[in-house]
Amino acid sequence: MNEPLLDKLPVGICLVNESYEIVYLNAFFLDRMPSDLREVALGKPLADVFPEQIKFLKRRIKSVFVLKHPSFSYWEQRPHIFPFKSSRPITGEETQMVQNMEIVPHKDSETQQQYACILIQDVTAQASYFKAQTQLAEQLKEEHEAQRKLIRKLDRAQSQLIQAEKMASTGQLAAGIAHEINNPMGFVTANLNTLEQYAQNLLETCEATKKLFASHAPERLEDLEALFEATHVELIEEDMGALLQESKDGLDRVSEIVSTLRSFAEEPQHAWSYLNLQETASQLVQLISTQFKKPKYKVSCQPEQLKWYCETASFKQALTNLMMNAAQSIEDSGLVMLDIKQTQSGVAIKIVDTGCGIKETNLKRVFEPFFTTRPEGKGQGLGLSVAYSAIEKHKGKLVINSREGKGTVIEVRLPRLQEDDDTTANESASTAPSESL
């Protein structure tokens, strides 16, 4: 063994015999051992010199003797096998050495004696660099995640701004439509009332004429009755009142729809107040049923006249979007149910439809802004994301379950908010991250 050469190697070498006794240590190994052990280590049992490490070392050395194969231990698994110190080349700072260890079998060609050669490599600098890179990668990952959250918040803010503009435009449009429709409706209603009076006068005139002919010209009465029959006077008399009443009822219906649309859309933005949920649900179904006539609608609110403290505009918009989404899912015929119940902790709202359902692959994305499965031009993909944001603003939870071809169930659970909670709700909504179910 060329000991001077081995002493120059930047690798620690420790030779152990089958009795686990140290028979050789090179300069690298000796220089890093405690000073009180350097002179007495040779010939000593490995357990005496390194009692804390012997259990681990003995198991590794034994496997080398038995299997005749090298054994490796890398610093990621066990960074400090031997209690050695290491000086950093740049800073000069002394720290505990990070080590890679390899134990290789060695056989003396003259004596045929078996040995285990422990090789220790100082990888403190590499480990420090690796840890720094890992820490940097973790920081980059955290920054990337923070950017993703920020992007999601920006997307949400953008969608809310878009929806706010849409709601403002809807309010202006509704007010304009109401004004434009109310004007002609006014004179149409007046004209119908006048027409009703005219019709009554004409029918009375016909009846009076018949009596006059009967008393003064009975020989011409038959001709008059033939004229009345030819002009369907009897049918007109029977049908006139019903036709006029149906027309007046239709005008009342139009007036009611316009009034409901205006009151529903002109809600002041960001205004918190108590909302009558049953009244709101009835208005909502009335509005949606005029646009989506195929589904049947069922509304339940327990207790009746339930008042709820909320930001009325965004809450109504959330319910509108959820109900419209349910109605749009029904192509031919089906049912949309809106169920509102007061619970011990708040209120539970359930919207059930028997529509086309949602594919499982799309369920996790339905609340993403601009995600839509509808054909191009048929939807912007903002309805459910805006609803989710509004429910989140009220510290609520929105859960959606669906089976393709069977229908969808949307559950909204809201905690009870007091009048001093609206600021907190706004703050939590502006900072909370968006989620998908």
Residue, then its C-alpha position, 0 to 999 in steps of 0.5 A: m500500500n502506497e501510504p504517502l500517495l494515499d495521504k495526499l488524496p482528498v478522500g478519507i480512507c479507513l481500513v477495517n478488518e473482519s473483527y471491525e478493528i481499524v488497521y489504517l487511516n490516511a491523513f485526510f481521515l486522521d486530520r478530521m478526527p478529534s485530537d484525543l483519538r488520532e494517536v490511539a485509533l489504529g488497532k482499536p475496535l471501530a466501536d470504541v472510536f466511533p460508538e455513536q456510528i457503530k450500529f450503522l457502520k457495522r451493518r454496512i460493513k457486514s453486508v460488504f464482507v458477506l456480499k463482496h459488493p460495495s455499499f453506498s451512503y449518500w448525504e441526502q440519506r445521512p449527511h453526517i456519518f462521522p463527526f468531522k468538520s469542514s472549512r468552506p473554501i470561500t468564507g473560511e467558515e467551519t461547519q459540520m462536514v457533509q459526507n458521501m460514504e462508499i465501503v468497498p471490499h479489499k483483499d490483501s494479495e499476500t495474506q488473503q486477509q479480507y478488509a472493508c475500505i471506508l471511503i469518505q468524500d467531503v461534499t459540503a460545498q456541493a450540498s450547500y449549493f444543492k440546498a441553496q438551489t432547492q431553497l431558490a426553487e421553493q421560493l420560485k414555486e411560492e412566488h409562482e403560486a402567489q402569481r397564480k393566485l394574483i392572476r385568479k384574483l385579477d380574473r375574478a375582479q375583471s369578471q366582476l367589473i364586466q358583470a357590474e357594467k352589464m348590470a348597470s347597462t341592464g338597469q339603464l336598458a330596463a329603465g329605458i324599456a319601461h319608459e318606452i313600453n309604458n307610454p304606448m301601454g298608457f294609450v292602448t289601455a285607454n283605447l281599450n277602455t274606450l273600445e269596451q264602452y263603444a262595444q257595449n253601446l253598439l250591442e245595446t243599440c242592436e238590442a234596441t233596434k231589434k225591439l223597435f222593429a218588433s213594435h213598429a215594423p214586425e213585418r221587417l223583423e225577420d229581415l233584421e234578424a237575418l242581417f244580425e245572423a249574417t254579421h254574427v251579432e250574437l257571437i260578437e255579443e258573447d265574445m266581445g267581453a271576453l276578448l276585451q278582458e283578455s286584452k286588458d289582462g295581457l296589458d296588466r301582465v306586460s306592465e307587471i313584467v316591466s315593473t318587476l324587471r325594473s325593480f330587479a335590475e335597478e338595485p343600487q350597487h353594493a347596497w346592503s339591506y334586508l331582502n324578502l327571499q320569497e318575493t325575490a324568488s317569485q320575481l325571479v321565476q316570473l322573469i325567467s319563465t318569460q324567456f325560458k318557457k319550456p321548463k316548469y318552475k316550482v318555488s318553495c320558501q320556508p318560512e314564508q316572508l323570510k328576510w335576509y341581510c345581504e348585498t341585494a344586487s350581487f345576491k339577486q344576480a347570483l340567484t339569477n345566474l344560477m336559475m338561468n343556468a338551470a333553465q338553459s340546461i333544459e332543451d324540451s321539457g323538464l323541471v326547475m325547482l328553487d328551494i329556500k330554507q332557514t337553518q340554525s346557522g343561516v339559510a340553505i338554497k337548493i336549485v334542482d333541474t332535470g336538464c342535460g347535466i354536466k360532464e364530469t370532466n367539466l365539473k371542476r371548471v364550471f366556476e372558472p371565468f369565461f369557461t362555457t360549454r355553450p356554442e360561440g355567441k351563446g354565452q360568455g362563461l361568466g354566469l357561474s363565476v360571478a355567482y360564485s364570487a357573490i356567494e363568497k362575498h357573503k361568506g357562503k359556500l356553493v357546491i354543484n353536483s351533476r350527472e350527465g343526462k340526468g340533471t344538476v343540483i346546486e346548493v348554496r349555504l349562507p351564514r347569517l350576517q348582521e348589519d355590521d358584517d358587510t364591511t368584513a364580507n367585502e374584505s374577505a371577498s376581495t382577498a379570498p382565492s377563487e375555487s372550483l369544485 
